[in-house]
Amino acid sequence: MTDHESRDEGINRAWVFLGGCLAAVGGLFVAAIVSDTLASLEGSQEREEEAQLALPEGETRGS
């Protein structure tokens, strides 16, 4: 193996490492966006359920 070939192998390893780091950072952003979206969907569903359970104005539970 010549010096040139070993240097290319090291450069390829560096690109693989940098690509992996970039993919990990991208994955973190995607996870944050998905978790925020799911949290907002759950919150809107809870508000809808509370609105359905609320009594209309002027009515009471008693007779």
N, CA, C and O of each residue as an XYZ file, in Angstrom:
252
protein
N       0.847     -1.166      0.000
C       0.000      0.000      0.000
C       0.896      1.234      0.000
O       1.871      1.296      0.750
N       0.574      2.202     -0.827
C       1.397      3.406     -0.884
C       0.877      4.435      0.102
O      -0.201      4.279      0.677
N       1.657      5.488      0.289
C       1.231      6.554      1.198
C      -0.049      7.224      0.701
O      -0.900      7.614      1.501
N      -0.184      7.355     -0.602
C      -1.357      8.010     -1.171
C      -2.633      7.221     -0.850
O      -3.658      7.810     -0.507
N      -2.569      5.903     -0.959
C      -3.742      5.067     -0.685
C      -4.130      5.127      0.790
O      -5.318      5.177      1.109
N      -3.185      5.124      1.665
C      -3.526      5.162      3.085
C      -4.139      6.522      3.452
O      -5.014      6.595      4.314
N      -3.685      7.579      2.806
C      -4.235      8.909      3.085
C      -5.695      8.966      2.618
O      -6.546      9.528      3.308
N      -5.982      8.388      1.453
C      -7.355      8.362      0.946
C      -8.268      7.602      1.901
O      -9.409      8.003      2.131
N      -7.769      6.520      2.448
C      -8.579      5.733      3.382
C      -8.909      6.555      4.620
O     -10.025      6.486      5.135
N      -7.951      7.327      5.096
C      -8.192      8.185      6.252
C      -9.197      9.276      5.950
O     -10.027      9.615      6.793
N      -9.125      9.831      4.736
C     -10.085     10.854      4.336
C     -11.476     10.244      4.237
O     -12.457     10.866      4.645
N     -11.567      9.044      3.704
C     -12.875      8.382      3.606
C     -13.449      8.139      4.990
O     -14.648      8.318      5.202
N     -12.624      7.740      5.920
C     -13.096      7.522      7.287
C     -13.583      8.827      7.908
O     -14.571      8.847      8.642
N     -12.881      9.909      7.606
C     -13.294     11.211      8.135
C     -14.662     11.601      7.581
O     -15.509     12.102      8.321
N     -14.884     11.376      6.280
C     -16.183     11.699      5.687
C     -17.295     10.845      6.280
O     -18.404     11.332      6.499
N     -17.006      9.579      6.540
C     -18.006      8.698      7.155
C     -18.332      9.193      8.557
O     -19.500      9.226      8.945
N     -17.329      9.572      9.308
C     -17.552     10.084     10.658
C     -18.376     11.370     10.621
O     -19.346     11.512     11.366
N     -17.987     12.307      9.751
C     -18.728     13.566      9.651
C     -20.157     13.341      9.174
O     -21.077     14.012      9.640
N     -20.348     12.420      8.265
C     -21.699     12.093      7.804
C     -22.545     11.508      8.919
O     -23.733     11.813      9.031
N     -21.936     10.669      9.742
C     -22.657     10.107     10.887
C     -23.044     11.171     11.896
O     -24.147     11.145     12.443
N     -22.139     12.107     12.145
C     -22.447     13.211     13.069
C     -23.585     14.063     12.523
O     -24.484     14.458     13.266
N     -23.545     14.341     11.241
C     -24.593     15.142     10.619
C     -25.940     14.420     10.685
O     -26.970     15.040     10.949
N     -25.926     13.127     10.449
C     -27.162     12.347     10.530
C     -27.717     12.339     11.954
O     -28.931     12.407     12.148
N     -26.838     12.256     12.943
C     -27.283     12.260     14.335
C     -27.919     13.601     14.707
O     -28.959     13.635     15.365
N     -27.306     14.683     14.293
C     -27.864     16.006     14.579
C     -29.210     16.162     13.877
O     -30.163     16.676     14.464
N     -29.288     15.725     12.640
C     -30.565     15.770     11.918
C     -31.628     14.945     12.606
O     -32.786     15.357     12.675
N     -31.254     13.788     13.115
C     -32.191     12.938     13.839
C     -32.713     13.595     15.107
O     -33.882     13.441     15.459
N     -31.844     14.327     15.790
C     -32.289     15.040     16.991
C     -33.318     16.111     16.647
O     -34.310     16.275     17.357
N     -33.081     16.838     15.557
C     -34.047     17.860     15.144
C     -35.388     17.233     14.770
O     -36.443     17.751     15.137
N     -35.348     16.127     14.047
C     -36.584     15.457     13.651
C     -37.330     14.949     14.887
O     -38.551     15.084     14.967
N     -36.618     14.372     15.842
C     -37.259     13.886     17.060
C     -37.897     15.027     17.842
O     -38.990     14.865     18.383
N     -37.237     16.170     17.908
C     -37.797     17.321     18.622
C     -39.056     17.826     17.930
O     -40.035     18.158     18.598
N     -39.045     17.889     16.614
C     -40.220     18.363     15.880
C     -41.387     17.397     16.048
O     -42.518     17.825     16.278
N     -41.123     16.107     15.937
C     -42.184     15.110     16.078
C     -42.757     15.133     17.486
O     -43.974     15.052     17.657
N     -41.909     15.242     18.488
C     -42.403     15.247     19.863
C     -43.231     16.494     20.143
O     -44.231     16.422     20.858
N     -42.828     17.640     19.589
C     -43.594     18.871     19.761
C     -44.946     18.754     19.069
O     -45.960     19.196     19.609
N     -44.967     18.168     17.889
C     -46.218     17.998     17.149
C     -47.163     17.060     17.886
O     -48.356     17.342     17.996
N     -46.645     15.956     18.387
C     -47.489     15.017     19.121
C     -48.027     15.637     20.405
O     -49.178     15.400     20.771
N     -47.215     16.420     21.085
C     -47.663     17.071     22.313
C     -48.780     18.062     22.024
O     -49.734     18.153     22.796
N     -48.682     18.800     20.936
C     -49.738     19.763     20.609
C     -51.016     19.035     20.192
O     -52.113     19.505     20.493
N     -50.894     17.898     19.504
C     -52.081     17.127     19.131
C     -52.779     16.573     20.363
O     -54.006     16.609     20.451
N     -52.009     16.061     21.313
C     -52.593     15.530     22.537
C     -53.275     16.635     23.336
O     -54.343     16.423     23.912
N     -52.662     17.805     23.370
C     -53.249     18.927     24.089
C     -54.566     19.367     23.475
O     -55.501     19.698     24.204
N     -54.664     19.378     22.142
C     -55.908     19.789     21.490
C     -56.998     18.745     21.707
O     -58.170     19.098     21.842
N     -56.629     17.461     21.743
C     -57.611     16.416     22.001
C     -58.151     16.533     23.419
O     -59.348     16.346     23.639
N     -57.286     16.842     24.388
C     -57.740     16.998     25.765
C     -58.690     18.182     25.886
O     -59.685     18.103     26.607
N     -58.397     19.281     25.188
C     -59.278     20.453     25.236
C     -60.638     20.129     24.631
O     -61.659     20.601     25.131
N     -60.673     19.326     23.555
C     -61.941     18.941     22.945
C     -62.758     18.083     23.901
O     -63.970     18.265     24.019
N     -62.096     17.140     24.589
C     -62.798     16.288     25.542
C     -63.351     17.115     26.697
O     -64.476     16.875     27.136
N     -62.591     18.078     27.193
C     -63.071     18.928     28.276
C     -64.260     19.753     27.826
O     -65.197     19.960     28.598
N     -64.238     20.228     26.591
C     -65.363     21.017     26.080
C     -66.612     20.165     25.952
O     -67.716     20.657     26.187
N     -66.465     18.901     25.584
C     -67.616     18.016     25.457
C     -68.188     17.670     26.830
O     -69.399     17.491     26.964
N     -67.337     17.574     27.850
C     -67.790     17.210     29.182
C     -68.379     18.399     29.943
O     -69.087     18.208     30.932
N     -68.102     19.591     29.504
C     -68.580     20.775     30.216
C     -70.098     20.890     30.068
O     -70.665     20.577     29.021
N     -70.732     21.342     31.134
C     -72.179     21.543     31.098
C     -72.496     22.840     30.366
O     -71.745     23.810     30.465
N     -73.592     22.859     29.640
C     -73.990     24.109     28.990
C     -74.292     25.174     30.043
O     -74.641     24.850     31.178
N     -74.159     26.423     29.671
C     -74.399     27.507     30.623
C     -75.859     27.521     31.054
O     -76.760     27.286     30.249
N     -76.075     27.796     32.314
C     -77.435     27.910     32.838
C     -77.970     26.614     33.378
O     -78.985     26.630     34.074
N     -77.340     25.483     33.094
C     -77.820     24.207     33.616
C     -76.966     23.794     34.812
O     -75.777     24.104     34.879
N     -77.583     23.099     35.743
C     -76.858     22.607     36.902
C     -76.973     21.093     36.951
O     -77.795     20.502     36.251
N     -76.151     20.472     37.773
C     -76.192     19.002     37.885
C     -77.397     18.543     38.689
O     -77.975     17.493     38.408
N     -77.761     19.301     39.654
C     -78.900     18.909     40.506
C     -80.175     18.935     39.724
O     -80.181     19.301     38.549
N     -81.265     18.548     40.360
C     -82.551     18.473     39.697
C     -82.964     19.789     39.183
O     -84.036     19.911     38.589
